[in-house]
Amino acid sequence: ALCLSPKEYNEKTGLAIFCPITSQSKGYPFEVSIPDNITIHGVVLSDQLKSLDWRTRNARFACTLSDKELTEVLGKLRTLL
């Protein structure tokens, strides 16, 4: 999953705001493709924002998404808010 919330928030609350990532691209308008040079492969589902307990789920850092893809995710999210 792509974490969108700041580290300070995550540590203080035990929660984090995520967009899920799937390896099954279906061509939906809110999908954002992850480049091939990133460790994680697939698409970010930017319309499925979730607040989750990252400690219970044993979430861990895997890689950093480029500014280009992050900007695209946030732009698509803005259309929903």
DRENSETOR-346133 format. One line per field, with one value per atom (N, C-alpha, C): residue in one letter; z, x, y; residue number from 1; atom name. Coordinates in pm, 1 decimal, decimal comma, always signed. Layout:
<rs>
resn	c(a	...)
c3	c(Z	...)
c1	c(X	...)
c2	c(Y	...)
resi	c(NUM	...)
name	c(CA	...)
</rs>
This chain:
<rs>
resn	c(a	a	a	l	l	l	c	c	c	l	l	l	s	s	s	p	p	p	k	k	k	e	e	e	y	y	y	n	n	n	e	e	e	k	k	k	t	t	t	g	g	g	l	l	l	a	a	a	i	i	i	f	f	f	c	c	c	p	p	p	i	i	i	t	t	t	s	s	s	q	q	q	s	s	s	k	k	k	g	g	g	y	y	y	p	p	p	f	f	f	e	e	e	v	v	v	s	s	s	i	i	i	p	p	p	d	d	d	n	n	n	i	i	i	t	t	t	i	i	i	h	h	h	g	g	g	v	v	v	v	v	v	l	l	l	s	s	s	d	d	d	q	q	q	l	l	l	k	k	k	s	s	s	l	l	l	d	d	d	w	w	w	r	r	r	t	t	t	r	r	r	n	n	n	a	a	a	r	r	r	f	f	f	a	a	a	c	c	c	t	t	t	l	l	l	s	s	s	d	d	d	k	k	k	e	e	e	l	l	l	t	t	t	e	e	e	v	v	v	l	l	l	g	g	g	k	k	k	l	l	l	r	r	r	t	t	t	l	l	l	l	l	l)
c3	c(+0,0	+0,0	+0,0	-53,0	-53,8	+67,2	+153,6	+272,3	+234,4	+264,3	+231,3	+353,4	+471,8	+592,7	+640,0	+709,9	+757,8	+870,8	+878,3	+978,2	+1120,5	+1148,5	+1282,6	+1321,7	+1228,5	+1252,4	+1276,1	+1190,5	+1200,0	+1335,2	+1379,0	+1505,6	+1625,4	+1620,9	+1734,2	+1750,0	+1639,0	+1645,2	+1630,5	+1571,8	+1541,5	+1415,6	+1352,3	+1227,3	+1113,3	+992,3	+873,5	+764,3	+674,2	+563,2	+439,8	+383,8	+273,1	+150,8	+34,9	-87,7	-120,1	-143,6	-174,3	-309,8	-323,3	-449,2	-491,4	-619,3	-672,8	-793,6	-815,5	-933,2	-1055,6	-1035,0	-1143,5	-1195,2	-1298,3	-1358,5	-1442,8	-1420,0	-1496,0	-1581,7	-1579,5	-1662,2	-1605,6	-1475,9	-1413,7	-1412,8	-1419,7	-1428,3	-1305,1	-1190,3	-1069,7	-1039,0	-1128,3	-1112,6	-1150,7	-1074,8	-1107,9	-1118,2	-1235,1	-1258,5	-1182,4	-1126,5	-1059,3	-1163,5	-1176,6	-1278,4	-1255,5	-1362,5	-1356,0	-1271,5	-1253,3	-1177,3	-1025,5	-980,1	-837,1	-790,5	-665,6	-608,5	-613,0	-587,1	-586,2	-727,0	-773,8	-909,3	-903,8	-993,6	-1000,3	-1018,2	-965,1	-973,6	-836,4	-809,1	-687,4	-715,8	-625,4	-638,8	-559,4	-626,2	-556,3	-507,9	-549,3	-503,2	-386,6	-331,5	-222,5	-95,5	-58,8	+59,6	+184,9	+271,3	+394,3	+509,9	+628,0	+750,3	+822,4	+844,4	+900,8	+1015,3	+1106,6	+1214,4	+1156,1	+1130,7	+1063,4	+1152,9	+1283,6	+1374,4	+1373,9	+1383,5	+1381,8	+1250,7	+1142,3	+1010,9	+978,9	+1073,5	+1053,7	+925,5	+899,5	+780,6	+795,5	+685,2	+686,0	+557,7	+565,4	+449,6	+345,6	+219,0	+111,2	+11,0	-29,1	-127,9	-132,9	-208,2	-225,0	-367,5	-379,4	-510,4	-557,6	-685,3	-738,0	-719,9	-724,4	-712,4	-821,4	-940,2	-1052,3	-1019,8	-973,8	-942,9	-819,6	-718,9	-598,8	-633,5	-716,9	-760,2	-835,5	-916,4	-990,6	-895,6	-794,8	-695,3	-623,2	-575,1	-501,0	-589,2	-714,6	-807,4	-827,7	-843,7	-861,5	-733,6	-620,6	-492,2	-474,4	-517,0	-504,5	-578,7	-688,1	-762,7	-683,0	-584,4	-502,3	-376,8	-338,5	-211,4	-232,7)
c1	c(+84,4	+0,0	+88,4	+35,5	+105,3	+59,4	+153,1	+120,5	+124,1	+14,9	+5,1	+18,6	+1,1	+5,6	+149,7	+176,3	+311,8	+352,7	+481,7	+537,9	+498,6	+498,6	+464,9	+322,4	+229,3	+90,4	+84,1	+149,9	+147,5	+199,8	+312,4	+372,4	+286,9	+228,8	+150,2	+17,6	-48,0	-181,6	-181,8	-75,6	-75,7	-154,7	-206,7	-281,8	-201,0	-235,8	-176,8	-283,1	-270,9	-365,2	-298,5	-363,9	-307,3	-398,1	-335,8	-404,9	-352,8	-440,8	-394,2	-323,6	-240,2	-172,1	-213,2	-243,4	-277,2	-189,1	-164,0	-86,0	-175,6	-306,3	-403,4	-457,3	-394,0	-442,4	-566,1	-671,2	-795,3	-827,5	-737,3	-757,3	-855,4	-885,3	-977,2	-914,7	-997,4	-943,7	-865,3	-887,0	-816,8	-693,3	-657,0	-533,1	-414,2	-305,4	-179,7	-73,2	-13,4	+87,2	+215,5	+272,4	+401,5	+508,1	+612,3	+714,8	+785,9	+837,3	+904,1	+1030,9	+1093,7	+1218,6	+1197,3	+1073,1	+1040,3	+1027,6	+1062,7	+1057,9	+918,3	+816,2	+677,1	+620,1	+546,3	+490,2	+337,8	+277,5	+131,9	+82,3	-38,8	-101,1	-155,3	-148,1	-206,2	-352,8	-440,0	-583,8	-614,4	-601,1	-607,7	-747,2	-849,1	-985,4	-1028,2	-936,1	-971,6	-893,4	-889,9	-819,7	-870,5	-775,4	-813,8	-726,1	-785,4	-710,5	-699,0	-575,4	-553,0	-452,7	-465,0	-368,3	-246,1	-140,9	-23,6	+54,7	+45,7	+118,2	+55,1	-77,9	-148,6	-123,6	-115,0	-94,4	+53,1	+141,5	+286,3	+335,8	+283,5	+325,8	+472,1	+543,9	+684,4	+717,0	+819,9	+863,7	+923,9	+884,8	+939,0	+1019,4	+965,6	+1034,1	+966,2	+1025,6	+970,2	+918,3	+800,4	+741,4	+793,1	+812,2	+864,1	+761,2	+810,7	+722,3	+615,5	+651,3	+556,6	+434,8	+458,5	+347,4	+270,7	+342,4	+275,2	+184,6	+232,6	+151,9	+27,9	+43,6	-70,9	-174,4	-127,5	-219,4	-294,7	-221,8	-285,3	-381,3	-347,2	-436,0	-567,0	-558,6	-680,3	-763,3	-695,5	-764,9	-838,8	-776,1	-838,6	-971,2	-984,0	-1110,2	-1224,7	-1191,3	-1294,5	-1328,6	-1243,6	-1263,7	-1322,2)
c2	c(-118,5	+0,0	+124,2	+230,3	+358,5	+438,3	+475,1	+554,6	+702,4	+773,2	+915,2	+1005,8	+952,9	+1035,4	+1054,6	+1167,0	+1193,7	+1099,0	+1072,2	+980,8	+1021,3	+1151,0	+1199,8	+1158,8	+1172,7	+1131,5	+981,3	+906,8	+760,7	+712,6	+768,5	+725,9	+765,7	+885,2	+934,5	+860,4	+828,2	+767,5	+616,0	+561,1	+418,0	+386,3	+489,9	+474,8	+535,7	+499,6	+560,7	+560,6	+655,4	+665,8	+606,0	+504,7	+427,8	+427,7	+410,3	+369,9	+230,9	+135,6	+0,5	-6,1	-108,8	-137,5	-277,9	-293,5	-424,9	-454,9	-581,6	-621,3	-638,5	-632,6	-653,9	-520,4	-467,1	-342,8	-372,0	-292,9	-310,6	-188,4	-89,9	+28,3	+128,8	+119,8	+215,1	+354,3	+458,2	+594,4	+639,3	+577,1	+619,7	+535,2	+445,2	+369,1	+456,3	+441,6	+508,7	+400,0	+387,8	+284,0	+313,1	+208,0	+217,2	+182,1	+264,8	+238,6	+104,7	+48,4	-82,0	-81,5	+35,8	+40,8	+45,3	+33,4	+32,9	-112,7	-138,1	-273,5	-334,1	-252,9	-297,9	-282,1	-380,5	-376,0	-371,9	-294,1	-287,6	-146,7	-122,5	+9,2	+49,6	+179,4	+235,9	+263,6	+222,4	+249,0	+375,7	+490,6	+619,0	+656,2	+583,6	+613,3	+524,0	+445,5	+354,2	+386,5	+512,2	+560,7	+491,0	+448,2	+378,4	+424,3	+435,7	+460,0	+326,2	+281,7	+148,6	+152,9	+58,3	+40,9	-29,5	+45,9	-9,7	-104,7	-86,4	-177,2	-315,7	-321,2	-449,2	-522,6	-448,1	-509,5	-533,1	-498,8	-516,0	-448,7	-329,6	-255,1	-215,9	-218,5	-180,0	-104,7	-23,2	+54,6	-38,9	-22,1	-105,1	-21,9	+93,4	+177,2	+313,6	+403,7	+537,8	+553,8	+608,9	+637,3	+773,2	+790,2	+916,9	+1028,8	+1151,8	+1268,3	+1268,7	+1222,2	+1220,6	+1134,8	+1012,6	+922,1	+969,4	+1018,9	+1068,9	+1186,9	+1277,2	+1391,5	+1344,6	+1240,5	+1186,6	+1126,5	+1051,6	+993,3	+1104,5	+1205,7	+1315,2	+1394,6	+1413,0	+1483,7	+1409,4	+1278,8	+1198,6	+1198,5	+1195,7	+1199,8	+1332,3	+1441,5	+1574,2	+1581,9	+1510,8	+1515,3	+1453,6	+1371,7	+1306,7	+1385,9	+1478,7	+1551,3	+1689,1)
resi	c(1	1	1	2	2	2	3	3	3	4	4	4	5	5	5	6	6	6	7	7	7	8	8	8	9	9	9	10	10	10	11	11	11	12	12	12	13	13	13	14	14	14	15	15	15	16	16	16	17	17	17	18	18	18	19	19	19	20	20	20	21	21	21	22	22	22	23	23	23	24	24	24	25	25	25	26	26	26	27	27	27	28	28	28	29	29	29	30	30	30	31	31	31	32	32	32	33	33	33	34	34	34	35	35	35	36	36	36	37	37	37	38	38	38	39	39	39	40	40	40	41	41	41	42	42	42	43	43	43	44	44	44	45	45	45	46	46	46	47	47	47	48	48	48	49	49	49	50	50	50	51	51	51	52	52	52	53	53	53	54	54	54	55	55	55	56	56	56	57	57	57	58	58	58	59	59	59	60	60	60	61	61	61	62	62	62	63	63	63	64	64	64	65	65	65	66	66	66	67	67	67	68	68	68	69	69	69	70	70	70	71	71	71	72	72	72	73	73	73	74	74	74	75	75	75	76	76	76	77	77	77	78	78	78	79	79	79	80	80	80	81	81	81)
name	c(N	CA	C	N	CA	C	N	CA	C	N	CA	C	N	CA	C	N	CA	C	N	CA	C	N	CA	C	N	CA	C	N	CA	C	N	CA	C	N	CA	C	N	CA	C	N	CA	C	N	CA	C	N	CA	C	N	CA	C	N	CA	C	N	CA	C	N	CA	C	N	CA	C	N	CA	C	N	CA	C	N	CA	C	N	CA	C	N	CA	C	N	CA	C	N	CA	C	N	CA	C	N	CA	C	N	CA	C	N	CA	C	N	CA	C	N	CA	C	N	CA	C	N	CA	C	N	CA	C	N	CA	C	N	CA	C	N	CA	C	N	CA	C	N	CA	C	N	CA	C	N	CA	C	N	CA	C	N	CA	C	N	CA	C	N	CA	C	N	CA	C	N	CA	C	N	CA	C	N	CA	C	N	CA	C	N	CA	C	N	CA	C	N	CA	C	N	CA	C	N	CA	C	N	CA	C	N	CA	C	N	CA	C	N	CA	C	N	CA	C	N	CA	C	N	CA	C	N	CA	C	N	CA	C	N	CA	C	N	CA	C	N	CA	C	N	CA	C	N	CA	C	N	CA	C	N	CA	C	N	CA	C	N	CA	C	N	CA	C	N	CA	C	N	CA	C	N	CA	C	N	CA	C)
</rs>
